[in-house]
């Protein structure tokens, strides 16, 4: 079932992501031209062009990202810390393998936050959970993480790795298998701020206790100040925001996430 959900999620997202819908709309317009359906062609091509221009000028991703990124506070006061959990997704697996050195992507702040927290709380174990999220497989994120964290000077005996997880639900369930004793204090959950609501819900559904969200990799900002021409950035943020909302709905329907208030003890009292 997990394998089917993984493949289905990849396929559905490839078909409905905003950029795919724009390409399909423009392609349908050209097809209408060939069929001499000029009225339909004008509507499709004009809508597609206006959509691209709107995305290039306006940070529409803000509308989707902002509610997610403000769900949990930044830089909370954790009090006593039992451990740190860093979710994969911030690494570039294929590029890292091609150049034989660790490379991070747009969510590389997850690693920076993990290193900073490990130095701030030197007695806390650090768990990294993440394999390859590619349908055809690829280098495990855990291998890249191990190199990054050990190169940063974190003692190997403090580190634990789950290299098999392919999505957030598996991150939650497989990382829990690495914990023998929850210890005293909060478990700091490190992931991108927009991804945090889905991550928290998944960890609560998996039975975790004393989770304290530690969001990083913020992408939204003041809407008016970000108006300008930046198609690549705005489209990437729109894709990210839409993907997270669809992911939340899919996880809720499939039972892979639960509201934190429905799982007593899941969230730390420090929140």
C-alpha positions as CSV (number, residue, x, y, z in Angstrom):
1,X,0.0,0.0,0.0
2,X,2.8,2.4,0.9
3,X,4.5,1.7,-2.5
4,X,1.2,2.4,-4.4
5,X,0.7,5.7,-2.4
6,X,4.2,6.8,-3.2
7,X,3.9,6.1,-6.9
8,X,0.4,7.6,-7.2
9,X,1.4,10.8,-5.4
10,X,4.3,11.3,-7.8
11,X,2.2,10.7,-10.8
12,X,-0.7,12.9,-9.7
13,X,1.5,15.8,-8.7
14,X,3.4,15.6,-12.1
15,X,0.0,16.1,-13.8
16,X,-1.5,18.8,-11.7
17,X,1.4,21.0,-10.8
18,X,0.8,24.6,-11.9
19,X,3.5,24.6,-14.6
20,X,2.1,21.4,-16.1
21,X,-1.4,22.9,-16.3
22,X,0.0,26.0,-18.1
23,X,1.8,23.9,-20.6
24,X,-1.3,21.8,-21.2
25,X,-3.4,24.9,-21.7
26,X,-1.0,26.4,-24.2
27,X,-0.6,23.0,-26.0
28,X,-4.4,22.7,-26.2
29,X,-4.5,26.2,-27.7
30,X,-2.0,25.2,-30.5
31,X,-4.0,22.1,-31.1
32,X,-7.1,24.2,-31.5
33,X,-5.3,26.4,-34.1
34,X,-4.5,23.3,-36.1
35,X,-8.2,22.3,-36.0
36,X,-9.2,25.8,-36.9
37,X,-11.0,26.3,-33.7
38,X,-9.7,29.9,-33.5
39,X,-12.1,31.0,-30.7
40,X,-11.0,28.2,-28.4
41,X,-7.4,28.8,-29.4
42,X,-7.6,32.5,-28.5
43,X,-9.0,31.7,-25.1
44,X,-6.4,29.0,-24.3
45,X,-3.4,30.9,-25.5
46,X,-4.5,34.2,-24.0
47,X,-5.2,32.5,-20.6
48,X,-1.9,30.7,-20.7
49,X,0.1,33.8,-21.5
50,X,-1.7,35.9,-18.9
51,X,-1.1,33.2,-16.3
52,X,2.6,33.1,-17.0
53,X,2.8,36.9,-16.8
54,X,0.9,37.0,-13.6
55,X,3.1,34.3,-12.0
56,X,6.2,36.2,-13.2
57,X,5.2,39.5,-11.7
58,X,3.3,38.5,-8.6
59,X,4.5,36.2,-5.8
60,X,1.3,34.1,-5.9
61,X,3.0,31.4,-3.9
62,X,2.8,33.6,-0.9
63,X,-1.0,33.0,-0.8
64,X,-0.4,29.3,-0.3
65,X,2.9,29.4,1.7
66,X,2.0,32.1,4.3
67,X,-0.8,30.2,6.2
68,X,1.5,27.1,6.4
69,X,4.6,28.9,7.4
70,X,2.9,30.8,10.2
71,X,1.3,27.7,11.7
72,X,4.1,27.2,14.2
73,X,6.4,29.9,15.7
74,X,10.0,30.3,14.5
75,X,12.8,29.8,17.0
76,X,10.8,28.5,20.0
77,X,12.3,28.2,23.5
78,X,12.7,24.5,23.8
79,X,13.8,24.1,27.4
80,X,15.2,20.6,27.9
81,X,15.9,18.8,24.7
82,X,15.8,15.1,24.3
83,X,16.8,14.9,20.7
84,X,16.8,16.5,17.2
85,X,15.1,15.1,14.1
86,X,16.1,16.5,10.7
87,X,13.9,15.5,7.7
88,X,15.5,14.8,4.3
89,X,14.6,16.8,1.2
90,X,17.3,19.5,1.5
91,X,19.9,17.6,-0.4
92,X,20.6,17.2,-4.1
93,X,21.3,13.4,-4.5
94,X,22.2,13.1,-8.1
95,X,24.4,16.2,-8.1
96,X,26.1,15.0,-5.0
97,X,26.8,11.6,-6.6
98,X,28.0,13.2,-9.8
99,X,30.6,15.3,-8.1
100,X,31.4,13.1,-5.1
101,X,30.6,15.8,-2.6
102,X,27.5,16.7,-0.6
103,X,25.3,19.3,-2.3
104,X,22.2,20.9,-0.8
105,X,19.3,22.5,-2.6
106,X,16.6,25.1,-1.9
107,X,15.9,23.5,1.5
108,X,19.5,23.2,2.6
109,X,18.6,25.3,5.7
110,X,17.4,22.1,7.3
111,X,21.0,21.0,7.5
112,X,22.2,24.3,8.8
113,X,19.5,24.3,11.5
114,X,20.4,20.7,12.4
115,X,24.1,21.6,12.8
116,X,23.3,24.7,14.8
117,X,20.9,22.8,17.2
118,X,23.4,20.0,17.6
119,X,26.0,22.5,18.7
120,X,23.6,24.3,21.0
121,X,22.5,21.1,22.7
122,X,25.7,19.0,22.7
123,X,24.1,16.1,24.7
124,X,21.1,15.6,22.3
125,X,21.2,12.8,19.7
126,X,20.5,13.8,16.1
127,X,18.4,11.7,13.8
128,X,18.2,12.2,10.1
129,X,15.4,10.5,8.2
130,X,15.4,10.4,4.4
131,X,16.2,8.1,1.6
132,X,15.5,8.8,-2.1
133,X,12.2,10.5,-3.1
134,X,12.8,9.6,-6.8
135,X,10.5,7.1,-8.5
136,X,13.6,5.5,-10.2
137,X,15.6,5.6,-7.0
138,X,18.9,7.4,-6.4
139,X,21.4,8.3,-3.8
140,X,20.0,8.1,-0.3
141,X,19.7,11.4,1.5
142,X,21.0,9.7,4.7
143,X,24.4,9.1,3.0
144,X,24.7,12.8,2.1
145,X,23.5,13.8,5.6
146,X,26.1,11.6,7.3
147,X,28.9,13.3,5.4
148,X,27.5,16.8,6.1
149,X,27.0,16.2,9.8
150,X,30.3,14.4,10.4
151,X,32.2,17.1,8.4
152,X,30.6,19.7,10.7
153,X,32.2,18.0,13.7
154,X,29.2,16.2,15.1
155,X,30.3,13.0,16.9
156,X,29.2,9.8,15.0
157,X,27.9,8.3,18.2
158,X,25.3,11.1,18.4
159,X,24.0,10.4,14.9
160,X,21.2,8.0,13.8
161,X,20.1,7.6,10.2
162,X,17.0,6.2,8.4
163,X,17.9,5.7,4.8
164,X,14.7,4.0,3.6
165,X,12.0,6.7,3.9
166,X,10.6,8.1,0.7
167,X,8.0,10.5,2.0
168,X,6.9,12.3,5.2
169,X,4.7,9.5,6.5
170,X,7.6,7.1,6.2
171,X,9.9,9.6,7.9
172,X,7.7,9.6,10.9
173,X,7.2,5.9,11.2
174,X,10.7,4.7,10.4
175,X,12.5,7.3,12.5
176,X,10.4,6.2,15.5
177,X,11.8,2.7,15.1
178,X,15.2,4.2,15.9
179,X,14.2,5.5,19.3
180,X,14.5,3.2,22.3
181,X,13.9,5.8,25.0
182,X,12.2,9.1,24.4
183,X,14.2,10.6,27.3
184,X,13.3,13.8,29.1
185,X,12.4,16.9,27.2
186,X,11.4,17.9,23.7
187,X,12.2,16.3,20.3
188,X,13.0,19.2,18.0
189,X,11.5,18.5,14.5
190,X,13.4,20.3,11.8
191,X,12.0,20.8,8.3
192,X,10.9,23.5,6.0
193,X,8.3,25.9,7.5
194,X,5.8,25.2,4.7
195,X,6.2,21.4,5.2
196,X,5.9,21.6,9.0
197,X,2.1,21.2,9.3
198,X,2.2,18.0,7.3
199,X,5.3,16.8,9.1
200,X,3.8,17.4,12.6
201,X,0.5,15.6,11.6
202,X,2.4,12.7,10.3
203,X,4.6,12.4,13.4
204,X,1.5,12.6,15.6
205,X,-0.2,9.9,13.6
206,X,2.9,7.7,14.0
207,X,2.7,8.0,17.8
208,X,5.6,10.4,18.5
209,X,5.6,12.2,21.8
210,X,6.9,15.6,22.9
211,X,7.5,17.0,19.4
212,X,8.5,20.6,19.2
213,X,8.3,22.0,15.6
214,X,11.5,23.9,14.6
215,X,10.6,25.4,11.2
216,X,13.3,26.7,8.8
217,X,13.6,27.4,5.1
218,X,11.0,30.2,5.0
219,X,9.9,31.4,1.5
220,X,7.0,33.8,2.0
221,X,7.4,37.5,2.7
222,X,5.6,40.8,2.3
223,X,3.5,40.4,-0.8
224,X,3.9,44.0,-2.0
225,X,7.6,44.2,-1.6
226,X,8.2,41.1,-3.7
227,X,6.3,42.2,-6.8
228,X,8.6,42.3,-9.8
229,X,9.7,40.1,-12.6
230,X,11.0,36.7,-11.4
231,X,9.2,33.8,-13.2
232,X,11.6,31.1,-11.9
233,X,11.4,32.0,-8.3
234,X,7.6,32.7,-8.2
235,X,6.8,29.5,-10.1
236,X,8.9,27.5,-7.7
237,X,7.2,29.0,-4.7
238,X,3.8,28.5,-6.3
239,X,4.6,24.8,-7.0
240,X,5.8,24.4,-3.4
241,X,2.8,26.0,-1.8
242,X,0.2,24.1,-4.0
243,X,2.1,20.8,-3.4
244,X,1.9,21.2,0.3
245,X,-1.8,21.9,0.4
246,X,-2.5,19.0,-1.9
247,X,-0.2,16.8,0.3
248,X,-2.1,17.8,3.4
249,X,-5.4,16.8,1.9
250,X,-4.0,13.5,0.5
251,X,-2.5,12.7,3.9
252,X,-5.7,13.5,5.7
253,X,-7.9,11.4,3.4
254,X,-5.5,8.4,3.7
255,X,-5.1,8.7,7.5
256,X,-1.4,9.5,7.3
257,X,-1.9,12.6,9.4
258,X,-3.9,13.6,12.4
259,X,-4.5,17.0,14.1
260,X,-2.1,17.4,17.0
261,X,-5.0,18.0,19.4
262,X,-6.3,14.5,18.5
263,X,-3.0,13.0,19.7
264,X,-2.5,13.8,23.4
265,X,1.2,14.3,24.3
266,X,2.3,14.6,20.7
267,X,3.3,18.2,20.9
268,X,5.8,19.4,23.5
269,X,4.6,21.5,26.4
270,X,7.3,24.0,25.4
271,X,5.2,25.1,22.4
